[in-house]
Structures are given as C-alpha cells and as structure tokens.
Amino acid sequence: MNKLTKVGCSALCGSLAAMSTAYAGDLTVTGSAEMTYTSIGTTVNGNPFGMASAVSFAGSGELDNGWTFALSIAEGDGVAYSATNVDIVMGGFGSLNFNQGNSGNGIVIYDNVLPTAWEEAHGAGLSGGVKTVAGIGTSDNIAYRFPKFLGTEIQVAYAHDQGTTDTADKSSKSIANETKRGYDATVKINPSLGTEILSGLNLYAGASSIEVHNGASGEEDKYEGVGAITYALGPVEVGAMWSGLYSGVQTGVHSYKNHGFGIAFNVNDDFSVSYGEYQSRKAGYDNTTDVGGPEDRKIEVQSWQAAYTMGGASFRVADVKADNVLFSRTADQRATIVSLGLAF
C-alpha cells in the first residue's frame, strides 16, 4: 500500500513538473499611491485633499519558438478593474497587442509627447476643457507593431466598434451610438543616423479615421491627426506638437485644432523643472452657430512644474493657469496642485 502510494506521488510530481515546464512564466505585482492638495483660485474647492491608488499585475512567458507574450491587468481606486492588454512579441515578425481600451494604442499615445517634469500642461489638475485626439485608443482594439528598422517604429490599430470597452471572453459587445469601425496609424522616427547630436531627436505622426453611420443626423466620418517633434540634448529637452480633429457633426462646431510646446530641465538625477503650454481652438462651425469673439474660440493652458524623486517617493508641484475655460471668455482660472506619489 505504502509503495503504491509512493509510486502515485512520484507520477503526480512528474506530471506537475512537466506542466510547470510547459507553462513557465513570471507574474509580478506593482502599485502606487498618490495624495494631492488642489487649490483653484477663487473657486470653492470643497475638500482640497485627494487620493488615488493603483495596482498592476504583469505576467510574461515564452513559447518554444522564441516568441514571448505579456499580460498586464490594471486596477484603479478601490480595486476597480481598469483594463487588460495582451502583447505577443513575434521576434522579426513584429508584435500584436490586444487591448481593452487603456489608451495604449493608436494616435492617443502621441496626443501629447511634450517634455514635462510631471504631467501634461492640461493634465495636472486643471484641464480647461481642451480638446485632444484619441482615435480608437480608448476602445477594444488590436494593434500590430512592425519590426523597428532604421530608427523607425510603425503601428497600425483597428477597433471593430469604436467606443466599446472591456468585452468578456466568449462574448460580444456593442455601444449604442453611431460610431463603428476605426483605423489608426502612427509612426515614430529617431533619425540619429548613428550620430550623437541627433540621438535625442524624435519625430511623431499619426492619423485616425472612424466610420459613422447615422443617416438621420447626416453626420460624417470622424478624422483626427497629430504630429510632434522633441529634442533632448544633455539635461534639456524641448518639444512642439500639433493636432486636429473633425467630429463629422453637421450642426455646431465640428473641427478643432491644437498646438503646444514644452521645455524641461533635469537639474540632476532627482530634481527636474518644466514649463508647458497647450492651446485648443475652434476651427470649424456652420453659419448658424454663434461662436462669440476670439476669446470664446480658444482655450490656453500654461503650467510650471517641478518634481523631486527620493527612492520610491516623488514630490510634485504644478502651477496651472487656464484662460477661457470651456471656451468662455469669462472663465479664467488658476490652480496650484501639490502631490506626493509613492511607488511599490
């Protein structure tokens, strides 16, 4: 009896070992917490203290042919599910990414690549209501990245129903709006040509097209585009970007154009400062739309920022000024945001 039991154990252990070898991989968990204090000019803030937390799970493995795969699952405040993406790296064949809408694919990844000490000028706590490009990045999508060659990275992405997110396995999902398929393409070029002086130069471009089917309103397909240039030399990095979007609507404002620039200076490995601006302007509207004067057609956000890192802790501060918030000349605001971030 005992002998048979031992044989059974050996057989079982051997099977488990074989299974472990076949499905070898790694799983890691990382997280962060952030506490902020926000003061917005004369606006009644209520409670100015805020907190955010996030936990991310990352798994990886390798196939027999050398291809690798990676899974990431993000959870936000209160352990709320955020998004999942699976990345399959196929060596010289490029990579495939299946994404549930965490803004990791399409032109949204280049919507604002300006250098900054902390956040985008409009992302530190006072956005002003600016317009940005998103494409299919916030929807369930599939993206293919071509193998990198001569400093060039190209990606194409596809969403079957732009707007849907977090579709469970063995199921389908749709969203009750007029948008359907979406297509994005992006390119990033580092034309260093093997020279040190050009190694910090990066060029970005991207375009998006989203099908719209709504005969009743006469809406047209949506189009978005973005372009940017950044250059880093020593401790200094500068950048400029341009973007535009056409919403396809036939009444009201249908087009916007944006422009921004930024400069960041790394004082040392731990301390950095930056200044950035972002402008969003109404560029298209029908003849029946009252868009007001010049101030009612442009939002401008300016932000000074500083960040200091000490191990797993980061102390950040931003001074943000927004003119013509939500395209209203009577709505200028100013905010100061202080943040303590902890990573683990």
N, C-alpha and C positions, 0 to 999 in steps of 0.2 A: 504493500500500500504506500509506504513512505517512498519507495523507489519510484513508483509510478508518479507520485506527486512531484518528485524532483524532476522527472523527465518532462512532465507537463509544464513546470515552471521554466525549464530551460527552453522548451519550444516556444513558450509565450514570450520570454525575454528576447529570444532570437527574432521573433516576428516584430516585436516592438522596436528592436534595434534597426531592423530593415526599414520599418516605417519611418523611424527618426531620420535615417539617412536619406530616404526618398523625399521627405518633406522638410529638410533642414532649412532654417531661416532664422531671422532675428526679429524681435519685437522690442521697441523702446517707447518710453513714455516721457514726454516733456510737458512743461506747463509754465504759466506766467500769471502774475497778479499785478494789478495797477490801481493806484489810488490817485485821484485828481482833485484839485481845487480850481473852480472856474468862476471868474468874476467878469460879467458882461456889462460894462459901462453903467448906465443908469437903469438898465433893465432889472426888474425884480427877478432875482435868481431862485428864490425859494431856498432849498438846501444846496449849497455850492459844492458839497463833497460828493464824489462819485467813486465807484469801484467797479473793476472788471476783472474777470479771471478766465483762463482758458487752459484746456488740457488737450494735447495732441498725441495720438498713437501712430507710430510709424513701424511698418513691417516690411521686410525685404527678403528676397530669396534668389536662387539661381537655378536655371534649367541645365540639362545635360549638354546642350549645345552652346552654352556660354551666355545666352540671353539672361537678363536679370529682370526682376519685377519688384515693384514697390507699392505699398498701400499706405495711405495716410487718412486718418479719421480725425476731424477737428470737433471739439466740443467747446461751446461758449459758456457764458454765465449760467450758473445753476445746473451745470452738467447737461445743457441743452444741446442736442445734436445740431451740428453746423453743416458739414459737408464731407464727402468722401471722394478720393480720386485714386485711381489705379494707373500706374505708369509701367509700361513694358518697354524695356530698352533692348533693341534688337541688333546691337553691335553696329556693323557697317550699313544696316538697313534703316537706321534712324530709330524713332521711338513712337509709341502710341500711348495716348493718355485718355482715359475715360473719366470724365469729371462731372460731378453733380452740382456745379454752379458755385464754386468758391472763388470765382474771378481769376482763375489760374491760366486760362487760355484765351486766345483771340486778342483783339486790339485793346481790351481793357488792361492788359498787363503793361501797355505802353501809354496809358491815358495821361500819365504824368510821371516822367522819369527824371525830373529835375533834382539836382543835388540838394540835400537838406540835412540839418542836424538831427531832426526828429521826424516831423510829419510834413505832408504837403502843406502849402500855404493855406489852403482852404480845408485842411483836414485835422487841424489841431484843436478844434472845438467850436469854431465859428466859420461855417462854410459860406455864408452869404447867399446861398441858393444858386450857386454857379452851375452851369451845365458841363457835363463831362461825357466822353464817349464810353460805351460799354459793350456794344456788339452782342455776341452770343455768350460772353463770358459769365454772365450770371444765370445761365440756363444749363440743363443737362446737355453735355456736348462731348464730341470725340475730336481729338486733335492729333495730327501727325507732324512730327518734327523731322525734317530732313537731316541727314548727317551734316555736321558742321564742316565747311570747307572754305579755305582762304579767308578765315575770319568772318564768315557769313553764316547766320542762323536764320532758317526759314521755317515758318509754321503755317499750316492750314487747319482750320477748325470748322466743324459742322454741328448745327443743332437742328434736330428734326422738327421741333415745335418750340420756337423761341419763347421763353417765359416759364417753361416747366422746370421744376427742380425736384430733387430727392425722390426719384421714381424707384420703388422697391423692386427686387428681383422677381422674375416671372410675372411681371405686371406691366401695364402701360398707363400713361397719364397724359392728360391734355389740360390746357388752360383756357378759360372762357374769354378769349379776346381774338382780335383779327390777325395777329401775327402768326406766321407759320415757319417755314424753313429759314435758317440763317446761315450765312457763309462768311468767314473771316480769313484774312491772310495777313501775316506780319513778316517783317524782315529786320534783322539787326546786323549791322556791318561794323567790324572793327578793322579798318584799313591800315593796320600798322605797317604792313609790308616789311616786317622784320626790323623796324626802326624803333628806337626808344622814344623819340619825340612824338610819334604817332600812336604809341601803345595805349594812351589814355583817351583816344578819340573813339566815340561810338555814334553811329547814325541809326535812327529808328524810323520805320514807316509801317503803316497798317491801314487796312480798309475793311469795311463790313457792309454786307447787303442782307436785308431781312425782308422776306416776302410778306405782303399784306393782302388779305382777301376780305374786303368789306365793300361790296357794291353799293350799299345804301348810303354810305358817307362819301364815297368816291375817293377814299384815301389811297395813296400810292405807296410803293415800296419805300422802306427806310434805308438811308445810306449814311455811313459815318466814315471819317478818315482822320488819321493822326500822323504827325511827323515830328521828330525831335533830334537834337544834336547835343551831346555832352562832351566835355573835355576835361581831363584831370592831369595836372602837372604838379608833382610834389604834393604839398599839403592842400592845394587849392583845386576846386572843381567848379566849373561853370556849365550852364546849360540853358537851352531855349527850346520851346515846344509850341506847336500849332495844331489845332484840331477843329473839326467842323462836323455838324450833323444836320441832316434833313429828315424831319419826322414824317413827312408824307401827308400831313393833315391839310385840308383844303380851306379851313377857316381859322383865323387867328395866326399866331406866329408859327411858322413851320421850319425855320432854319436858325442855327446859332453858329457862331464862330468864336474860338477861344485862343488865347495867347498867354504864355507865361515864361518867366525866366527865373533863374536862381543861381546863387553862389554860396559855396560852403567852404569853410576853412578849418582844417584839423590842426588845432593848436599843438596837441600831442596825441598819443595813442588813446587817451581817456577823455579829452575835452575837445568839443567842436562847436562852432557857431555858424549860423547861416542866415541869409535873407532871401525871400522869395516873393514873387508877385504872380497873380493869376487874374486874367480878365475874361469875362464871358459877355458876349454881345449878341443882341437880337439882330439877325441879318436878313430875315425874310418874313413877310407878312402880307396878307391880302389887303386890298384897298379899303375894306370896311373896318379894319382893325385900328383902334386908337392906341398907338404905342407911346404917346407922350413925347417929351423932349429928349435930348441926348442922354440926360442922366437916367431916364426911365428905360433906356435901351442897353445900358452897360452896368455890369457889376464888376467891381475891382476889389480884390483882397490882397493885403500886404501882411507879411509876417516876419518878425525877427525871432530867432530861436537859438537856444543853447542847450547842450546836453553834456552830462558828465557821467562816466561809467566807472563803477568801482566793483570789480568782480561780477557777481550776479545781480547787482543793483544798478539802476540808471535813474539819475535825477534830471528831469527835463523842464524847461520853461519856455513859453511862447507868448509873444505879444502880437495880437492879431487885430488888424483894422479892416473893416469891410464897408465900402461905400455903395449906396443904392441897393441895399439888401433886397432880394426878391424883385429886382428891377423897379425899385421905388425910390425916388429922389429924397423922400422924407425919412428914409430908414437907414441912416448911417449908424454903425455900431463899432464898439471896440471891446476887446476881451483880453484878459490875462489868464493863462492856464498854467498851473504848476502840477507836475506829475512825478510820482515815484513808481518805477517799474521794477518788479522782481522776477527773475527767471530761475527755473529749477528743472 
